Amino acid sequence: MKTLFDETCIGTMQLRNRLVRSATWEAMADETGLPTPRLIGVYQDLALGGTGLIISSATTITGDAARIPGMLAIPDDTCIPAYRELTRTVHDAGAPVVMQLVFPGRNGIFWTPGDPTCDDIQSIIKGFGDAALRAQQAGFNGVEIHAAHGYFLSQFMNARKNTRTDEYGGTVRNRIRFLREIMSDIRAKTGESFPILVKINCSDFEEDDGVWDACREACRQLAKQGISAIEVSGGIHGTPFPPEGLPYEESVFRDHATEIARITGVPVILVGMNRTPAVMTELLNTTDIGYFALSRPFLRQPGLANHWRENPDEPAECLSCDACRNQPDGNVCPFREFPEGET
Ligand SMILES: Cc1cc2nc3c(=O)[nH]c(=O)nc-3n(C[C@H](O)[C@H](O)[C@H](O)COP(=O)(O)O)c2cc1C
């Protein structure tokens, strides 16, 4: 029987358990997008807390990209030393760490598929590859391409949002071309063995046109290109989570993730309302899903992985209330309890 605490590998990364910290914008980067000591402390807590794999918050690939306040950025090589500090801290605390890469837009404006010219698209593809190489040089164990939640890359997969008539719009094959070309550029720049992950929407759950078809085909093709793991998510940033109409209260995208694991044979990470070890263990043993990513529960309990090792019968304390998104000073859980003397 498989357990959440099996030691496994994703490509060259060794994981001490199957619990993954899903990318979570902390709103703690400095004004240029570099990690602050406080933000590095968040990652250190997660690593000391036993987390199997840590995925950074969405990190913009270019300097002029639209940034949400406090968001990370890796626009050029001068950033590398600051990120080295982060990766060193996490490694010393015992966990591998992957950088999530995102392109939101330019000149402070969020882009949609209609905005870029083909030349822009080529420069964004190159931007992902260059950013991945910087992440590798800074000591990250891999990168994750953010193609979920209605952000730029994810919009390309939705035929209602992507109305382009060139080779990046129209058919499923065209709508996933951008993602595939990004994967190729990253692979070419970082070498054969550097882990590349993708976070992808199974459905937008609103104004959705063809996202599941595009998701399945993208995952099939990325598997052929050597993707290391696929994190299956869904929904649109800024809308209620979990989306309505799903048959489960926990581990809500389990059916989609099961199908992606079946058709690709690649390690699949399920994200979205993973809260109970027994539910995850059951999925682990009845499907090919191999990993479970959590976001909000780790804000309340950064030591949740170690806690579950000792207390597998206790569900996460997270209320899924989203108060963490509305705090005045960083995305923290207002209900988090600190040991005496700490804040
Ligand atoms: C405060 C906050 C910030 C988030 N930032 C990101 C992000 O940077 N990148 C991303 O892919 N998802 C982000 N998410 C979504 C989570 O990774 C995750 O997919 C979602 O919250 C569902 O998981 P959960 O039910 O365990 O919270 C964020 C979620 C929250 C609550």
Ligand as a Chemical Component Dictionary entry (heavy atoms), coordinates in Angstrom:
data_LIG
# 
_chem_comp.id                   LIG 
_chem_comp.type                 NON-POLYMER 
_chem_comp.pdbx_formal_charge   0 
_chem_comp.three_letter_code    LIG 
# 
loop_
_chem_comp_atom.comp_id 
_chem_comp_atom.atom_id 
_chem_comp_atom.alt_atom_id 
_chem_comp_atom.type_symbol 
_chem_comp_atom.charge 
_chem_comp_atom.model_Cartn_x 
_chem_comp_atom.model_Cartn_y 
_chem_comp_atom.model_Cartn_z 
_chem_comp_atom.pdbx_ordinal 
LIG C1  C1  C 0 -3.291 33.657 -1.078 1  
LIG C2  C2  C 0 -3.228 32.750 -2.280 2  
LIG C3  C3  C 0 -2.271 32.973 -3.254 3  
LIG C4  C4  C 0 -2.180 32.110 -4.368 4  
LIG N1  N1  N 0 -1.182 32.301 -5.285 5  
LIG C5  C5  C 0 -1.025 31.414 -6.316 6  
LIG C6  C6  C 0 0.086  31.518 -7.195 7  
LIG O1  O1  O 0 0.963  32.373 -7.053 8  
LIG N2  N2  N 0 0.146  30.623 -8.214 9  
LIG C7  C7  C 0 -0.786 29.629 -8.380 10 
LIG O2  O2  O 0 -0.665 28.823 -9.316 11 
LIG N3  N3  N 0 -1.818 29.492 -7.535 12 
LIG C8  C8  C 0 -1.956 30.349 -6.505 13 
LIG N4  N4  N 0 -2.970 30.176 -5.610 14 
LIG C9  C9  C 0 -3.870 29.011 -5.762 15 
LIG C10 C10 C 0 -3.356 27.814 -4.942 16 
LIG O3  O3  O 0 -2.078 27.376 -5.364 17 
LIG C11 C11 C 0 -4.316 26.615 -5.032 18 
LIG O4  O4  O 0 -4.358 26.173 -6.374 19 
LIG C12 C12 C 0 -5.719 26.922 -4.529 20 
LIG O5  O5  O 0 -5.693 27.789 -3.411 21 
LIG C13 C13 C 0 -6.453 25.646 -4.112 22 
LIG O6  O6  O 0 -5.729 24.936 -3.127 23 
LIG P1  P1  P 0 -6.171 24.961 -1.553 24 
LIG O7  O7  O 0 -7.620 24.525 -1.525 25 
LIG O8  O8  O 0 -5.252 23.976 -0.902 26 
LIG O9  O9  O 0 -6.013 26.360 -1.062 27 
LIG C14 C14 C 0 -3.088 31.023 -4.498 28 
LIG C15 C15 C 0 -4.049 30.813 -3.496 29 
LIG C16 C16 C 0 -4.125 31.646 -2.395 30 
LIG C17 C17 C 0 -5.145 31.363 -1.320 31 
# 
loop_
_chem_comp_bond.comp_id 
_chem_comp_bond.atom_id_1 
_chem_comp_bond.atom_id_2 
_chem_comp_bond.value_order 
_chem_comp_bond.pdbx_ordinal 
LIG C1  C2  SING 1  
LIG C2  C3  SING 2  
LIG C2  C16 DOUB 3  
LIG C3  C4  DOUB 4  
LIG C4  N1  SING 5  
LIG C4  C14 SING 6  
LIG N1  C5  DOUB 7  
LIG C5  C6  SING 8  
LIG C5  C8  SING 9  
LIG C6  O1  DOUB 10 
LIG C6  N2  SING 11 
LIG N2  C7  SING 12 
LIG C7  O2  DOUB 13 
LIG C7  N3  SING 14 
LIG N3  C8  DOUB 15 
LIG C8  N4  SING 16 
LIG N4  C9  SING 17 
LIG N4  C14 SING 18 
LIG C9  C10 SING 19 
LIG C10 O3  SING 20 
LIG C10 C11 SING 21 
LIG C11 O4  SING 22 
LIG C11 C12 SING 23 
LIG C12 O5  SING 24 
LIG C12 C13 SING 25 
LIG C13 O6  SING 26 
LIG O6  P1  SING 27 
LIG P1  O7  DOUB 28 
LIG P1  O8  SING 29 
LIG P1  O9  SING 30 
LIG C14 C15 DOUB 31 
LIG C15 C16 SING 32 
LIG C16 C17 SING 33 
# 
